């Protein structure tokens, strides 16, 4: 979970030390348009994504535990 007041730019900045972030999106409630507490980050390469996964999964950020997983393609 990420902080509910985290912006897309902050999410991108949080993950940018691990590689080129090509996209950072926050999941929003469709009715209230407020953040749901999670998001998606895309990297230029799979290696960068794996590096971010290893470094960020289980880390505490702003008092909240961050869980990072590779997204399943649909």
ZILIN-V118909 format. One record per residue. N is the residue number from 1. RES is the residue in one small letter. PHI is phi in whole degrees, -180 to 180 (none if undefined). PSI is psi in whole degrees, -180 to 180 (none if undefined). NEAR is the number of other C-alpha atoms within 12 Angstrom. Layout:
n->(N N)
res->(RES RES)
phi->(PHI PHI)
psi->(PSI PSI)
near->(NEAR NEAR)
This chain:
n->(1 2 3 4 5 6 7 8 9 10 11 12 13 14 15 16 17 18 19 20 21 22 23 24 25 26 27 28 29 30 31 32 33 34 35 36 37 38 39 40 41 42 43 44 45 46 47 48 49 50 51 52 53 54 55 56 57 58 59 60 61 62 63 64 65 66 67 68 69 70 71 72 73 74)
res->(x x x x x x x x x x x x x x x x x x x x x x x x x x x x x x x x x x x x x x x x x x x x x x x x x x x x x x x x x x x x x x x x x x x x x x x x x x)
phi->(none -109 -61 -67 -102 -68 -95 -61 -65 -65 -63 -62 -64 -62 -99 -65 -63 -99 154 -77 -82 -91 -160 -140 -128 -100 -77 -115 -66 -65 -91 -86 65 -92 -61 -90 99 -148 -156 -132 -126 -113 -115 -64 -131 -66 -62 -65 -63 -66 -65 -65 -59 -64 -80 -100 -65 86 -80 -96 -128 51 80 -122 -74 -98 -111 -119 -136 -76 -73 -86 -75 -107)
psi->(140 164 143 -18 11 137 165 -38 -40 -39 -45 -45 -37 -37 -9 -24 -14 -5 -175 111 118 -22 141 117 142 139 128 146 130 -24 -52 -18 16 149 144 -8 11 166 -173 136 131 142 162 -35 158 -33 -42 -41 -42 -36 -43 -40 -49 -39 -34 -24 125 1 149 124 123 40 5 142 128 126 124 131 153 135 146 131 139 none)
near->(28 32 24 23 19 27 23 27 19 22 32 26 19 25 34 25 18 26 25 23 27 23 21 25 23 29 25 20 14 10 8 9 12 17 22 22 25 28 32 28 37 29 26 18 16 19 16 24 30 23 22 32 26 19 22 29 22 18 19 16 19 15 12 18 17 26 22 25 22 22 15 6 4 3)
